[in-house]
């Protein structure tokens, strides 16, 4: 699925969940957090916290 690839998620992260429709998969991905963006935000906050 293109959305999963764009978010950098592992194969099957959402698509391998039994009984989850395509619409539900897309909704879950749309409500998800991009792991790389979350890691960047945490890194930035930790750097700022250590400067004070």
LOROPA-776047 format. One record per atom (N, C-alpha, C): atom name; residue number from 0; x, y, z; residue in three letters. Coordinates in Angstrom, 2 decimals. Layout:
LOROPA-776047
(rec CA NUM (X Y Z) ALA)
...
END
This chain:
LOROPA-776047
(rec N 0 (0.85 -1.17 0.00) UNK)
(rec CA 0 (0.00 0.00 0.00) UNK)
(rec C 0 (0.90 1.24 0.00) UNK)
(rec N 1 (0.60 2.18 -0.87) UNK)
(rec CA 1 (1.43 3.37 -1.06) UNK)
(rec C 1 (1.55 4.22 0.20) UNK)
(rec N 2 (0.44 4.39 0.92) UNK)
(rec CA 2 (0.45 5.22 2.12) UNK)
(rec C 2 (1.40 4.65 3.16) UNK)
(rec N 3 (1.36 3.36 3.34) UNK)
(rec CA 3 (2.23 2.69 4.32) UNK)
(rec C 3 (3.70 2.88 3.92) UNK)
(rec N 4 (3.99 2.77 2.66) UNK)
(rec CA 4 (5.35 2.96 2.17) UNK)
(rec C 4 (5.81 4.40 2.39) UNK)
(rec N 5 (4.92 5.36 2.11) UNK)
(rec CA 5 (5.27 6.77 2.30) UNK)
(rec C 5 (5.55 7.09 3.76) UNK)
(rec N 6 (4.89 6.39 4.67) UNK)
(rec CA 6 (5.10 6.62 6.09) UNK)
(rec C 6 (6.33 5.89 6.61) UNK)
(rec N 7 (6.91 5.02 5.80) UNK)
(rec CA 7 (8.10 4.29 6.20) UNK)
(rec C 7 (7.81 3.11 7.11) UNK)
(rec N 8 (6.60 2.59 7.05) UNK)
(rec CA 8 (6.22 1.47 7.91) UNK)
(rec C 8 (6.63 0.14 7.28) UNK)
(rec N 9 (6.82 -0.85 8.11) UNK)
(rec CA 9 (7.23 -2.18 7.66) UNK)
(rec C 9 (6.10 -2.85 6.87) UNK)
(rec N 10 (6.46 -3.73 5.92) UNK)
(rec CA 10 (5.43 -4.47 5.18) UNK)
(rec C 10 (4.51 -5.23 6.13) UNK)
(rec N 11 (3.22 -5.14 5.90) UNK)
(rec CA 11 (2.25 -5.86 6.72) UNK)
(rec C 11 (1.86 -5.14 8.00) UNK)
(rec N 12 (2.42 -3.97 8.25) UNK)
(rec CA 12 (2.14 -3.25 9.49) UNK)
(rec C 12 (0.65 -3.07 9.70) UNK)
(rec N 13 (-0.07 -2.72 8.66) UNK)
(rec CA 13 (-1.52 -2.54 8.74) UNK)
(rec C 13 (-2.23 -3.58 7.88) UNK)
(rec N 14 (-1.64 -3.92 6.74) UNK)
(rec CA 14 (-2.31 -4.81 5.79) UNK)
(rec C 14 (-2.36 -6.26 6.26) UNK)
(rec N 15 (-1.56 -6.65 7.22) UNK)
(rec CA 15 (-1.56 -8.04 7.69) UNK)
(rec C 15 (-2.51 -8.27 8.87) UNK)
(rec N 16 (-3.27 -7.24 9.24) UNK)
(rec CA 16 (-4.22 -7.37 10.35) UNK)
(rec C 16 (-5.46 -8.09 9.83) UNK)
(rec N 17 (-5.76 -9.27 10.38) UNK)
(rec CA 17 (-6.92 -10.02 9.89) UNK)
(rec C 17 (-8.24 -9.27 10.13) UNK)
(rec N 18 (-9.10 -9.30 9.11) UNK)
(rec CA 18 (-10.43 -8.73 9.22) UNK)
(rec C 18 (-10.50 -7.22 9.08) UNK)
(rec N 19 (-9.40 -6.56 8.78) UNK)
(rec CA 19 (-9.39 -5.11 8.63) UNK)
(rec C 19 (-9.63 -4.76 7.16) UNK)
(rec N 20 (-10.72 -4.07 6.89) UNK)
(rec CA 20 (-11.05 -3.70 5.51) UNK)
(rec C 20 (-10.05 -2.67 4.99) UNK)
(rec N 21 (-10.03 -2.49 3.69) UNK)
(rec CA 21 (-9.12 -1.49 3.09) UNK)
(rec C 21 (-9.45 -0.10 3.62) UNK)
(rec N 22 (-10.74 0.19 3.76) UNK)
(rec CA 22 (-11.15 1.50 4.28) UNK)
(rec C 22 (-10.63 1.69 5.71) UNK)
(rec N 23 (-10.72 0.64 6.52) UNK)
(rec CA 23 (-10.23 0.72 7.90) UNK)
(rec C 23 (-8.71 0.85 7.94) UNK)
(rec N 24 (-8.03 0.19 7.00) UNK)
(rec CA 24 (-6.57 0.30 6.92) UNK)
(rec C 24 (-6.17 1.73 6.61) UNK)
(rec N 25 (-6.84 2.33 5.62) UNK)
(rec CA 25 (-6.53 3.71 5.24) UNK)
(rec C 25 (-6.85 4.69 6.37) UNK)
(rec N 26 (-7.92 4.42 7.09) UNK)
(rec CA 26 (-8.28 5.29 8.22) UNK)
(rec C 26 (-7.21 5.19 9.31) UNK)
(rec N 27 (-6.77 3.98 9.60) UNK)
(rec CA 27 (-5.72 3.79 10.62) UNK)
(rec C 27 (-4.44 4.49 10.20) UNK)
(rec N 28 (-4.07 4.36 8.94) UNK)
(rec CA 28 (-2.86 5.02 8.46) UNK)
(rec C 28 (-3.01 6.54 8.48) UNK)
(rec N 29 (-4.18 7.02 8.13) UNK)
(rec CA 29 (-4.43 8.46 8.13) UNK)
(rec C 29 (-4.39 9.05 9.53) UNK)
(rec N 30 (-4.75 8.27 10.52) UNK)
(rec CA 30 (-4.74 8.74 11.90) UNK)
(rec C 30 (-3.41 8.44 12.60) UNK)
(rec N 31 (-2.49 7.80 11.88) UNK)
(rec CA 31 (-1.23 7.41 12.48) UNK)
(rec C 31 (-0.19 8.52 12.46) UNK)
(rec N 32 (0.90 8.23 13.15) UNK)
(rec CA 32 (2.03 9.16 13.23) UNK)
(rec C 32 (3.16 8.59 12.38) UNK)
(rec N 33 (3.80 9.43 11.60) UNK)
(rec CA 33 (4.95 8.99 10.81) UNK)
(rec C 33 (6.12 8.81 11.78) UNK)
(rec N 34 (6.63 7.58 11.92) UNK)
(rec CA 34 (7.68 7.31 12.91) UNK)
(rec C 34 (8.90 8.23 12.80) UNK)
(rec N 35 (9.33 8.54 11.59) UNK)
(rec CA 35 (10.50 9.40 11.42) UNK)
(rec C 35 (10.21 10.81 11.94) UNK)
(rec N 36 (9.01 11.30 11.72) UNK)
(rec CA 36 (8.64 12.64 12.20) UNK)
(rec C 36 (8.56 12.65 13.72) UNK)
(rec N 37 (8.00 11.61 14.30) UNK)
(rec CA 37 (7.91 11.53 15.76) UNK)
(rec C 37 (9.31 11.47 16.37) UNK)
(rec N 38 (10.20 10.71 15.79) UNK)
(rec CA 38 (11.57 10.60 16.30) UNK)
(rec C 38 (12.27 11.96 16.20) UNK)
(rec N 39 (12.07 12.66 15.11) UNK)
(rec CA 39 (12.66 13.99 14.95) UNK)
(rec C 39 (12.15 14.97 16.00) UNK)
(rec N 40 (10.86 14.91 16.28) UNK)
(rec CA 40 (10.26 15.81 17.28) UNK)
(rec C 40 (10.81 15.52 18.67) UNK)
(rec N 41 (10.93 14.24 19.01) UNK)
(rec CA 41 (11.48 13.87 20.33) UNK)
(rec C 41 (12.93 14.32 20.44) UNK)
(rec N 42 (13.70 14.11 19.38) UNK)
(rec CA 42 (15.11 14.54 19.37) UNK)
(rec C 42 (15.22 16.05 19.60) UNK)
(rec N 43 (14.40 16.81 18.89) UNK)
(rec CA 43 (14.41 18.26 19.02) UNK)
(rec C 43 (14.05 18.69 20.45) UNK)
(rec N 44 (13.03 18.08 21.01) UNK)
(rec CA 44 (12.62 18.43 22.37) UNK)
(rec C 44 (13.70 18.06 23.39) UNK)
(rec N 45 (14.35 16.92 23.21) UNK)
(rec CA 45 (15.42 16.53 24.13) UNK)
(rec C 45 (16.60 17.49 24.03) UNK)
(rec N 46 (16.95 17.91 22.83) UNK)
(rec CA 46 (18.05 18.86 22.66) UNK)
(rec C 46 (17.72 20.18 23.37) UNK)
(rec N 47 (16.50 20.65 23.22) UNK)
(rec CA 47 (16.11 21.89 23.86) UNK)
(rec C 47 (16.10 21.74 25.39) UNK)
(rec N 48 (15.66 20.59 25.87) UNK)
(rec CA 48 (15.59 20.37 27.32) UNK)
(rec C 48 (17.00 20.32 27.92) UNK)
(rec N 49 (17.96 19.80 27.20) UNK)
(rec CA 49 (19.32 19.70 27.72) UNK)
(rec C 49 (20.08 21.02 27.66) UNK)
(rec N 50 (19.60 21.97 26.87) UNK)
(rec CA 50 (20.25 23.28 26.76) UNK)
(rec C 50 (19.94 24.18 27.96) UNK)
(rec N 51 (18.85 23.89 28.66) UNK)
(rec CA 51 (18.45 24.78 29.75) UNK)
(rec C 51 (19.08 24.39 31.06) UNK)
END
